[in-house]
Amino acid sequence: MASKLFSLACIRGESYGHDLSPRPHYPSMPKYPKGVSSSDEEKKMEEGTESKALFSVIGMTCSACAGSVEKAVKRLPGIKEAVVDVMNDRAQVLFYPSFVNEETIRETIEDVGFQATLIEEEINEKSTQICRIRIRGMTCTSCSTTVESALQVIPGVQKARVALATEEAEVHYDPKMLSYNQLLEAIEDTGFEAILISTGEDRSKIQLKVEGFRTDNSMRMIERSLEALPGVEDIDVDPELNKFSLSYKADITGPRNFIQVIESTGSGRFKAKIFPEGGGRNDHKKEEIKQYYRSFMWSLVFTIPVFLTSMVFMYIPGIKHGLDTKVVNMLTIGELLRWILATPVQFIIGRRFYTGSYKSLCHGSANMDVLIALGTNAAYFYSVYSVLRAATSPHFKSTDFFETSAMLISFILLGKYLEVLAKGKTSEAIAKLMNLTPDTAMVLTLDNGGNVISEEEIDSRLIQKNDVIKIIPGAKVASDGFVIWGQSHVNESMITGEARPVAKRKGDTVIGGTVNENGVLHIKATRVGSESALSQIVRLVESAQMAKAPVQKFADRISKYFVPMVIVFSFTTWLAWFLAGKLNRYPKSWIPSSMDSFQLALQFGISVMVIACPCALGLATPTAVMVGTGVGASQGVLIKGGQALESTHKVNYIVFDKTGTLTIGKPLVVSTRLLKNMVLREFYELIAAAEVNSEHPLAKAVVEYAKKFGEDEENPVWPEARDFQSITGHGVKAIVRNKEIIVGNKSLMLDQNIEIPIDAEEMLAETEGLAQTGILVSIDRELTGVLAISDPLKPSAREVISVLKSMKVTSIMVTGDNWGTANSIAKEVGIDRVFAEAKPEDKAKKVKELQALGYTVAMVGDGINDSPALVAADVGMAIGAGTDIAIEAADIVLMKSNLEDVITAIDLSRRTFSRIRLNYIWALGYNVLGIPIAAGVLFPSTGFRLPPWIAGAAMAASSVSVVCCSLLLKYYKRPKVLETLEIRGITVE
């Protein structure tokens, strides 16, 4: 349950003039009983702790009901806050138990006339914080599972997810029970390096570099000055780096205030600037790529000579003679050279495999590093034994495998380098989003009249709430906000995926990171830093890439047993071939001239050990999910992780809401019919003067349409309306220019004893037959006109339903509107099944009914009154969210209001999942085929043998191929049919 509930009015399609005002605010009520002074009461409240109670309130129908409940509760002593949510039949009360208890509050609600029940299980809501940590050193699924298990057993951790592909952990924990430092320690205890990315605290943070101070006193003086600023919550000082890390409330203060305070402290000798950024995900990836590249290049320096001396120079007579020269007994120069060259590759360059396997084994698990360390050690130490025996024996001729261990490590490092290079590309979507914000912004200073006094170019990270920013043509919008001056077209494709530039004028909202096309705009910043739409999208995509798809559990289960099974199979292979050789079970001609039966068996055993690849299995799902969610974000489809992707590809039933989903969601006047001779401009001036005082959506539609007839469309001036009266559910009355104006539905006219002519009756019937709302206008008690108001269908609604049918997805419509309008709309778009006059809980009930029949159900709604159904559905899609992307209920957020994106979401999930299946087929098929071949299954019949270094190269190639297979999703194109829908959409508009 969200911590704040909102009071919403009942919206009924058939009623007009219904009260749609926001939750009423009443004067403060006395919070203490008679005889208790306010000072006593305040003291008692300070000593006691506040409690929270949640009630189910049955019987509320509109905002007036919510207001009466709230008013009654607030009259009780000891009530701190009371909020009533009429849509979900809930009331949340913050109170002081020393004055009032839950039972008294419940009885008070029932005294107002509603049934109230205390909801026990949701009272003590757990406080949860989400911490994100970067983990270095993980190589395969076994590593990530080890870390995840270590985190999940810590008391206070509610949920822990570790993603191998992003090398990050997301931990949901109770801050009252443990701190993020304990989480970092737990990860480091498992043998991996942990770096904190964010603590999840709901506050803004900034790091400043301060220059000019020489003593600790200066630093303390700056710290005290900053602490005195309102809104500053926490300050952390690093004296070595001259760094101040501040946590603050963005509503109250901001980074420019900090710099101003620092530079005004100490006679202006201190200078402050934003601390240079570093250590981000991209920097870490670049450093990792460089490390693997350096290691691979150094391994080549030693491995190439080893390869040449063992494989090439042996066939060049002069060089062969030199390499075969004896040094001590049977030890040759060639063997000594290979030993010297292979040793740094094994122990210095290959050190990472030793440390990785040691850490893994310490925690009772085995990863890929264990296989590599065992395989290369077997080859290296057998070679050392062989060389030492040759050096001490006058007859033993040595056969070494130094080239096997050196080439094996080189090929694995090459594979790892290519893998991290490819994995870096899977998160390009996030990198592109993060780079959308401009580096600088032009901040304007205005006088009281709104005139520009000065302008200053600043770092965009220094923007604060309510700053006025100038956006020139071609420049990026520096912050979320709204236009206060100018008009232009803004390209929002990088955020919403909307291809066409969007017109912006005074009052319109803009999103940070979008591009201004032609005019100059002055905007007022409303959401900055971590609150911006861009930051929220980045966080959502990052969180999505952390979330595991259920199919990933398959790989996790295999990884637990994979490495031990491979080690057993490898040893069995060696033993079988060794015993077969000793017992003469195969011809001596099978043994190469340079080996004996033990060495042949050893090569088969090592090949089995190094060809097996748990990495490919571990990367099959997360890399595809990363690329899929990234591509979705670039198309304006925000998918919240692997679970959502997996469920979406199975969807075979879609439940559509009507208003704002199938329709545009903005009522428009579509026709005006006058029954008397009258100038249309004067007619609309009179009714707009009356309607402008109403908050009803239909009234707003009339006023908006009336603006077209005025001289100043942007700032119209309407005649004065006296004696205004809003008749709930019917319409409005007012006196305008000494004429009585009544605007409303048929029942209002009948109540006011106004005669409705037959012509008007016929017009109303015709209007309702077209799924439109008919509004009657009376001037001086004589019916003068009939307005038809419609909420138009989205241009591509019918085609989208048709395409979904071709994708074997059945569509149904569930709406709160009346049956007549609902049936008319459904018929127009091609939906056969309709459920009308449904409350929010009825929508959720319908979703559950379909699920009970075995269908996978998606719900498409606007994310407000559809939230119960969005939660109940297998996949909740919030459509037309725009900048408000933080919709908890939805699994997929469609940034645009286009219905086509429903098809995009389903098609993208199907493509992503087919890619995951392909990855698994490749990863499993590779191991199922590769391991027997490496074990020598083909050797008896064909003589084909897989040398260990080729097996190692194949293992490295398998991981790279899985990542590259996932990367092909980057070239995803929406279904071609959607391109024609967009063109048609432009024509309609």
N, C-alpha and C positions, 0 to 999 in steps of 0.2 A: 504493500500500500504506500503510495507516495506520501511524503511528509506534509504536503499541503494539498488541500482539496479546494476546488473552486465551485462556487454556486453558479449554476447555469439555468437559464430559463427554459421552459418547455417550448419546443418549436413544432408547431403543427401546420401541415401544409394547407388545411382547409380553413384555418382561422386567420383573421386579419386584424391587425391592431393589437395583437397580444403583447403583454408587457414583456419586453426583452431587455430591460435595463439590467446593468450588472448588479452583483450582490449589494444590497443596501448597507450603508454604514450608519449606525445609530450613535447618538451621543453616548459618551462614556457612562456606564451604569455604576451604581455604588457597589464596591467589591467587598464591603464589610457590613455586618449587621448593626442595628441600632445599639448605641451604648459603647461601641468600640471606636476609638478615635483613629483617624487615618494614620497617625504616626505609629500607634500600637500595631495596626494592621500591617504597615510596611515592614516594621521590625520583625514581626512574626513570619512574614513571607520571606524575608531575607534569611531567617534562621532555618525555615523548612525548605524542602525541595518540591518542585512542581511535578505534577503527574499528568499523564496523557490518557484519555479514554476515547474509544471509538465506538459509536453506536450505529446500529442499523435502524433507520427511521422509515417505516412503511406508511404510505398514504399521501406523500407530498406529490403535488402535480405541477407546480410552477414556482417561480422565484418568490412570489408572495408567501407561499407556504414555508419556503426556506427562511425567509425574513422573519416570519412569526416565531419559528423555532429558535432562531439565533437570538432574537430579541429577548425571548423568555429565559433562555439559558444565561445570557449576559447579565440579567437582572439578579442572578444568584450571587451571594457573597463568595469571594475567593476565586472568581473566574478570571483567568488571564486572557484567554482567547477562545473564541468559538467559531468554527467554520462549517458551513453546511453545504453538501454536494447533492443537489436535487436529482442529478442525472443517475447517480449510483446509489441513491437512498442512504447516504452516510452522513454522520455528524462527528466531527473531531473536536474535542474540548481539552484545552490546557487549563489545569486548575491546581489550587493549593489544598492538599488533603486536610490541613488543619482547620479549614473553614467549611468544606463541602466534600461529599463523597459521590461515587458513581451512581448509587441508588437514588440519591436526591436529584441528580441531573436527569436520570432516566424518568423518574416520576414527573418532573417538570415538563419534559417533552411530551409525555402522555397527557398531561393536563391541558396542553395546547390542542390536543385532539388527534395525535398520531401515535402509532404503535412503535415503541422503542425497545431495542434489545442490545445489551452490552456485548461487544465482540471481544471475547477473552483472548483468543490466540494472537490477535494483532496489536494488543496493547503495548507489550514490551517488545517493541521492534528493535532488532539488533542493529547496532551502529556498525556500518561496514565501510572500510576504506579499501581502495584498490591501488596496489603498489606494482609498478612495472620495473623489472630488473633485467639488465643485459648480462648474459652468461657467456663467458669465453671458454673454449676448450671442448665443447661437445662435438662428437664426430658422427654418432649414429643414434637410432631410436633408443638403444639401451641406455645411453648417457642421459637423454631427456627424461626417460622413465625413472631413472635413479634419482634425479634432482626432484622430479614431481613427487615421488614417494616420500622423499625426505621432508619436503615442505608440508605435505598433507598430514603428517603425523604431529606437527607442532600444534599444541593447544592454542586455540584462538584463530587458526587458519580455517576459513569456511570453504574456500575453493582455491585450487592452484592449477594453473595451466602452463606447461612449458612447451614452446614451439621450437623444434629443431631448425626449421627453415629460416626463421627470423633470429634465432639464438637469443630469445627473450622469454621471460617468465611474467605472468600476470597473476598476482596473488590477491584474493579477497580476504581481508582479515579484520579482526576486531581490535581497534587501536587501544581499547581499554585493557586488553589482555597481553598484548605484545607490541613491540616497536619494529619498524622496518629494519633496524640494525640487526635484530635477532634473525630476521629472514636472510639478510646478507651473510651472517655468520653460518647459518644452516647450510647455505649453498656452498660456501667456501669449505665447510667441513666435508662435503662430498668430493672435494678435490678440484672444483672449478672456480674460476675467477668471477666475482659478482660485482657489477657496477650499477648503482641506483640510477634509474631514468626519471621516475616521478613517484611521489608518495601518494598521489590521488587526493590530497587535501584541497578543499574547495576554496582556493585563494590564489591570487596572482603572485608571481615571483619574478625577480630580476636580479642580475648580478652586475655590480658596478666596480670599475677599477678606479682607485683614488690615488692621485699622485701629489707629492708635495709635503707629506708628513715624515718626520724623522724620528719621533719618539712615541712611546706607548701612550703618553698623555694626550697627544694629538689625536691618536686613534680613538681613545675613550671619549674625547670631546666630540668627535664626529658622531660616534655611536649614540651618545646622550642626546645630541641635537636631532638625530633621526628618530630616536625613540619617542621624542616629545611630539612628533607629527601625528595628528589624528589618522587612524586607518592603518598605521604600521603595526604588524602583529608579531613579527619575529625578525631578528637580525643575527646573522652569523658572520664572523670576521675571520679572514685568513691573512695574518700579518705577512707571511712569506710572499704571497702573490699580490698584496695590497688590495684584496678583494672583499667587498661587502655584498653578502647575499641577503636580500630583503624579501619578506613575505608581507603582502599588504592587501587591503580591500580596494578593488578598482573603483568602486562607487564613491570612495571618499578621497583617495589620493592617487598619485601616479609617479612614474619615473622622473618626469621633469621637475616635480617638486623636490625629489630627493637630491637631484643634481644642484638645484638652486640653493637648498639648505647647506649642502656640503661646501659649495663654492662661496657662500656668504659667511661660513664659519672660519674663524681664525684670520680675519683681515684679508680674505680673498686669496690666500696663498695655496689653497688646495684646488685641484682640478679633478673633475670626475667625468667618466665616460662609461658607456656600456662595455662590460668585460668581453673581450674577443671570444666568439663562440668556438667550440671544439668538443671533440669527444662524442659527437652525435653518431647516429646509426651509420650514416654514410662514411664518416671519418673512420669508424671502426672497420667497416667493410673494406675501404681502400687500404688501410693498414694491413688487414688480413691478406688481401690479394698480393700486396707488396711482399709480405713475409713468405708466402708460398712461392712466389716468383723467385725471390732471392735464394730460398732453399733449393728449388729445382735447378737453378742455374749453377749453384755451387756443387750440387750432386752430379751434374753433367761434367763439370771440370774433372772429377775423379772417375766417374763411371765410363766415359768414352774411352780413356786409355785402358781401363780394365777390359771393356768389350773388345777393343782392338787387339790386345795381347792374347786374349783367349779365343777369339772367333776369326780374326782376319790375318794377323801377322803369322799365325801358325801355317799359313799356306804360301808365304813369301820366303823362299829358300834362305836368303842371307840373314834376314831378320829372325827367322825361326831358329837358325843355328845359334845366334846370339842369345835368344831367350832360353834355349835349352841348355846353355852352359851351366854346369854344376857349380854350386857355391859351397855347400857342406853336404857330404855324402850324396844322396839322391835329390836334394833340394836345388831347384833351378832358379836362375835370375827371374824368369817369367813369373813363377809362383810367388817369389819374394816381392816382386813389384805389385802383383795383384793384391797380395795381403796388405801391403803398405797403403795402397790406394783405396781398398775397400773399407779399411778400418774407420777413417773419418766419416765415410758415408753411413756406416752402421751405427756408430756411437755418438757422433756430433750432429750430423744432419738428420739422422733418424732418431735423435733423442726424444722428440715429441711422441713417438709411438711407445717408447718405454714408459714415459711419465703418464701417458694416457691409459695404458694397460694397467700400470701399478694402481692408479687412482680407482680405476674401474674394479679391479679385483679386491681392493681394500673394502669396497662396499658390497661385496658378494655378487657382483654382476660381471659379465664379460662383454666387451664391445669389439668393434672392428680392429682397434689398436692391438688387442690381444692376439688376434689371428695374424696380423702383420708381424708383430714382435716374435711370435712362435715360429712362423715360416722363415723369416730372415735369419733368426738365431740358429735354427736347425741347419740352414745352408752355410752360414758363416762359421759356426763352431765345428761342424763336421769338416769344413775346409781347413780350419786351424789344426784340428787333430791330424788330418791327412798330411799337411805340410810339416808339422812337427815330427811325425813318424818318419817321413822321408828324410828329414834332417838328421835323424838319429839312427837311421838304418842304411846299410850299404846296398840293400837289395829292393826295398819297397818303393815302387813307383807311384807317386802321388797323383790323385785326380781331384782338383779343387772345384768348388762352386762359388768362388768369390763373385764372379760376374752375375750369378743368380741373385745374391743378396743385394748387391749394388744396383743392378738394373731394376730389381723389384721395387726398391725404395724410390728410385728415380721416377719410374712410371706411376707409382702411387702418388708421389708429390705432383707430377704433371696432372694426374686426374683430379687431385684436390684443388690445384690452381684453377683448372677449367671449371670445376664444380662451384667454387666460391665466386668465380667470375660470372657464371650463369645465374647463381643464386642472387647475386647483387642486382641483376637485371629484373628478377621477379618482383622486387620492391620499388621499381622505377616509378610506379604510379604515385606512391607516397612522396618520393623525392620531388616529382613534378609539382604536386599539390603544395608542398612546403616552399617551393621556389616561386610561387605565384605572387606573394606579397612583395611590393616594391621596396627597394632599400631606403628610399627617402620619401618624404611627404612635405607639401607646402602648406603650412599652418597659417591661417589668417587671424588677425586681431580686428574685431569689429567694435564700433562705438555703439551707444545706446540706440541709435537710429538704424543700426544694421549696416552702416557704411564701413568699407574696408579702410582701416587705419594703416596697417602694415602687414607684410607677409614674410615668413621666415622658413627656410628649408631645414628640416630636422630629420634625424634618423627615424624611420617609420616605427621602430620599437618604442619610441618615446611618446607616441600618440596617447592621449588620455581621453576619457569620456567627455563628451560635450565640446571637444575641439572642433573648430570649423576648418575644413580642409578644402583646398582648391585642386580640382582635377582638370588638367588641360587635355585637349584632344590627343589621343594616342597613348595617354598615360594610364597606368594601372590604378584602380581605386585602392587607396591605402588602408581603408578600414570599413567595417560595416557601419551603415548610418542611413540618413535620409536626406534628400535634396532640399535645400532651403533657398537655392537660387539657380536659375539657368535651366536649359533643357538640352537633351542630347540623346543619342542611342548608345547603349552599353552592350558589349559582347559578353554574355554570361556563359558561353559554351564550355569554358574550362571548369566551371563549377557545376552547372546544371546539365550540361550536354545539349542545351537548347541552341540549335544552329543559327537561328535568326537573331540579329541584334534587337534588344528590347528598348522601347522608347521610355525615357525618364524625364519627368518634369517635377516641379515643386511638390513636395510631400511624398514622392515615391521613394521606396527603399532601394539601397544599393548594397552589393555584397563585396567585401574586400577581396582583392585578387582579380576582379573582372576588369575589362579594358574599355575605357571611354573612347568612343569613335569619332564624333564630329564637333560637339559643342563644349563650352566650358561649364563645369558644374561646381557649385559650392555645397559641400555636404557636412552635416553635423554627425560626428562619431557617436555611435550608441553602444557598440560592443567591440572591445579591444582585447588584444592578447589572447589568452586561453578561452575567452568567451566568444570569440568571433566564429562565424559559420565555417570558415576555412579550418580553424583549429579543431572544431567539433567533427568535421568531416575526416580530418587526418586521424583524430583519436578513434573514430568509429571504424575506419578502415584498418588501423593498427590492431584494434581489438578483434576485428573480424579475422585478421590473419593469424591471431593467437588461437582462436576457437577451433577445436578439432572437429572434423567430420566424424560421425559415428563409424564410418567405414575404416577410419584410422585405427580403431581398436583392433582390427584384424591384424594389421602390421605390428602393433604393440604386443599382441599375444605371441606372434611368431618370434619377435625379437628376443623374448625372454629365454627361449629355448634354442634359438638359432645357433649362436656361437658355440655353446657346449656340444650340440649335436655335430657341428662341423668338425670340432676338435676330435671327438670320438671317431667320426667317419674317416678323418685324415689319418689317425693312428691305425685304424682298422685297415685302411688301404695300404699303408706302409707294411704292416705286419703280414697281410695276405700276400703281397708281392714278394716280401722277403722270405717267407716260409715256402712259397711256391718255388722260388729260386733255389733255396737250400735243399728242398726235397725233389729237385729236378722235374717239376711239374710242367715246365715249358722248355722249349729248345734253347740251347746256349746261343744260337744264332740271333735270338731276339735281343740279347744284351749288346748295346753299342760297344765298339772296340775300346773306347776310352773309359769304360765303367765296369764294375762288377755288379752282382745281383743286389747287394745291399744299397749301392749308390742309385741303381735304377729304382728300387723301391722307395728310397728317400726322395727322389725327384717326384715320383707320383704323389707321395704323402704331402710334400710341400705345395705342389700344384693345387691339390684339393683344398688345402688350408687357405691359400691366398686368392683362389678364384671365387670363393663364396663371398657374397656381398650383402650384408644387412643394410647398408646405406641406401641402396636403390629402393628397397622396400620402405624404409623410413621416410624417404623423400617423395615417394609416389603421390601421396595425398596433399601434404602441406604446400608443396611448390605449385601444384595445380590450383589449390584454393587461393594462394597468394596472388597468382597471376589473374585468376578469374575475378576475385574481388577488386583488384586494381583496375582491370579493364571495365568492370561494372561501374566503378567510381568515375572513370573518365567518360562514361556514357550517361551519367546522371542517375545510375541505379546503385544504391548503397546496400550491399548485402552483408548482413551481420554474421559472417562466419560460415564454417563448414556445415554446421547443422542445418542452417537455412538453405544452403546450396543443395544439400542432399535431399531435403524435403521437397524443394521446389521442382526438382527434376522428376519427382513422382506425381506431381499434382494432376488430378483428373477431374476436379470440380472447382469452379471459382464462384464465390459469392460476391456480388457487386452491391455496394451501396448506390443509391441514385444521386442525391444532391451532392454536387462537387466531385462526383466520381464519373458517372455516365453523363451528367450534365455539367455545365460550366460552373454552377454554384453561385452565379450572380444574376438575380432577377433583372429582366430588361422589359421596358415598355415596347411592345411589338406593334400595337395599333391603337389609334384614337378615333372614335366615332362621335361626332357632335350631333345632338338632336335639335339644337337651336342654332340660328345664325349668330356666329361669334368669331372674333379673331382668335386664332389658335394661341398666339403669344399671350394675349390677355387671359385666356382660359387657363393656361399653364401657370401664369404668374399667381393667379388666385389660389389654385390647388397646391402649388409648391409652398406658398406662404403658410398654408395650414399644415402641410405634411412635414415641413422642415423641423417642426418641433417633436416629431415622432422618431423613435429609435427602430421601428419595425423595418425589416429588409425591403418589404414592398414599398413602404413610404420613401425609403432612400432611393429606390429605383425610379420612382416618380420624380423626385427632386433632381436626380442626376439627368433624367431625360429633359426636364424643364429648362435646365441650364443651356441647352442648345438653342433656345428661343430668345435668350437674353443677349444684351449688348456685350457684357463682360462674362464670358463663359467660365473663366477661371475663378473670379471673385464676384459672384452674382449678389445683388442686393434685392431682397424680397420685401414686398409691402408688409406692414406691421399686422400681426394677427392678435386680436383681442379675444378674451374669454375662451381660450383654447381648452378643449376637452378631449381626452383620449378614452374611447369606449373599448375596453379590453375585448379582444376577439371579434370586433366589428369594424372599427375605423376611427375617424376623428371629426370634431366639429370646431369651427372658429368663425369669428367675425373679421372679414378682410374687406377694406374699403367700404365699410358699412353694408356689406353683403354677407348673408349667412351662408357659409360654405360647409357642406357635409360630404365627406369622401369616405366610402366604405363598401361593405358587401350588401347583398340583397336584404338580409335580415335587418340591417341597420336602417335601411330606407323604410321598410315596413314598420319598424318600431317607431320611427319618426313620422309615421302617417304620410309618407310621400308616395304619390302614385307612380307606379312603374308602367310605362306604355308597353304595348304588345311588341313594338319594334325592339325595345330594350331587352325584353324577355327573350326574343329570338336571338339577339346578339349575344346574350349571356350563355344561352344553350350552345350556340355555335362555338363560342370561346372555350367552354369547358370540354366540348367534344374534341378540341385540338390540344388538350392537356395544358390549357392556359388558365390563369386566374382572372376572373372578370371583376373590375372595380367600377362602381357607379359614382357619379359626381352630381350633386344637387346644388344649385345656386338659387338662393332665396326660395327654397322649398319647391323648386321645379327641376325635374331631372334634365340635365343639360348634356351629359356625355357618358360614354362607356369606354373604359381603358382595358386593354388586354395585356396582361403581364405574363411573361414566359421566362422559364429558366432553360435556355437553349441547350440542346444536346451538343456534346463535343463533336467536332467535325468528323472524326474518324471512328466514332463509337460503333456504328453498324459494321464497318469493315473489320474492326478489331474482334468483335464477337464472332464474325464469320471465319476469321483466321484461326481463332481459338478452337472452333469446331473442327477445322481441318487438322489441327494438332491433337485431336481427340480429347479436348478439354471441354466439359459441359459448363455453361454459364447459367446462373440463376440470379435474380434480383431480390434483395430484401431491403425494404424502405419503411420509413415512418410516415410517408406521405399517404394520401387517400387512395383507395383502390382504382378510382377512375383515372387519375393522373398516372398512377403506377402502371396500369394495363396499357395505357396509350403509349407511354415511353417504352415499355418492354416490346410492344408490337413494332414500334419504329426501329428499334435496334436489333430485333430478331431474337429476343430472349423468350423462351416458351414458359418457364416456371417463374412465378412472381409471388412474393409474400409482402403484403402491404400493411400499413398501420402497425408496424412492429416497433416495440420499445428496444433500447439497447440490449437488455437481457434476453429479449426474444430473438435478436439476431444471433447472439452467442448460442442460444438453445438450438436454433436451426443448424448452425455449424456442427454442433455436437451430434445432432440427429444424423447428418450425412456421414460423419465419422463412424458412427455406430453401424452404418451400413457397409463399412469397409472402404470408403473413399478417402483419398488424400485431398484435403480441402484447403484452398487458399481464400483468404478474405481480403478484398480490396476496398478500403475506405479512406476517409479523410483524417483518421487518427484522433478524432475528438470524441464524439458520441459513439464511435464504432470501436472504441478501445476494448470493451469486453469481448467482442467477436474477434478482434485482431489477436487477442491473447489466446482465445479458445481454438483458433484455426491452427492447422499444421504449419501454415505459412501466412503471416500477417503482412500485407503490403499497404503502407501508408502512402497515399498518392497526393501529389501537389503540395508537399511539405515546404517547398521553397527553402528559405533559410532556417526554418525551425526544424532542424533535422534530429533533434534529441527526442525522438518519439520512442519511449521505452517499450510500448506494447508491440511495435512492429518488428518483424524479422528482416524486412526489406523496405527501404525508404526510397521512393521514386521522387527525385528532386523536381522534375517538371510535372505539370498537370496533364501530360499526354498519356492517354490510355495505351498507346503503342508500347510504352515501357514495360507494361505487364507482359507483353509478348517477348520483349527483349530479355526480361528477367528469367522467364521460363526457358527461352532458347539458350541463353548464356549458361544457365545451370545445367541444361542437358549436354551442352558441348563440353563444359568443365568436367562433368561426371564421366562422359565417354572418354575424356583424356585421362582421368584417374584410372578407369578400367584398363585402358591401354597401358598405362604405367605399370599397373599390377601384373598384367599379362606378361609384359616385358621383363619386369624384375623377377617374378616367380619363374617364368619360362627360362630366363637366363640361368638361374641357379639350378633348376631341375635338369636342364640340358648340360650346363657347363660343368657341374660337379662330377657326373659320371664320366664325361669325356676326359676331365683332368685326372680321374682315378684310373684311366687306361682301359676303359670298356672297348674302345675301337682299336686298341693296340694289337691284340692278337690277330684280328682279321685284316686290318689295313696297314698296320705298322705305324699308324699316326700316334704321335706322342706330343702332349702339350707341355713345353718347358715351363718352369715356374715363372720366369720373367714375363713370358707371353700371357700366362694365367693372371699375373698381377696387372698387366696392361689391360686385359679384358675386364678385370674387376673394376679398375678405375674408369674404363669406358662406360660400364653399365650405369654408374651414378650420373656421369655427365649426360648420357643419352636420356635418362629419365627427366633430368632438369630441362634439357633442351626440348624434349617432347612437351613438357608443361609450358615452356616459353613460346611455343607455336600459338598458344591461346592469345598472345599479344596481338596477333593479326586477325582477331575475331571481327567479323562484320555482321551487323544486324541483318535479319532476313530481308531479302530484296523487296518483298511485298510492302515493308514499312516505308521504304523510300517513296513509293507511289502514294502512300497514305499521307505523307508529309506534304507532297506537292498538292494533293487534293485539299489538305487542310488550309494551305495558303489561299487557294481559290475561294474557299468558303468564307474565310475571314475577310 
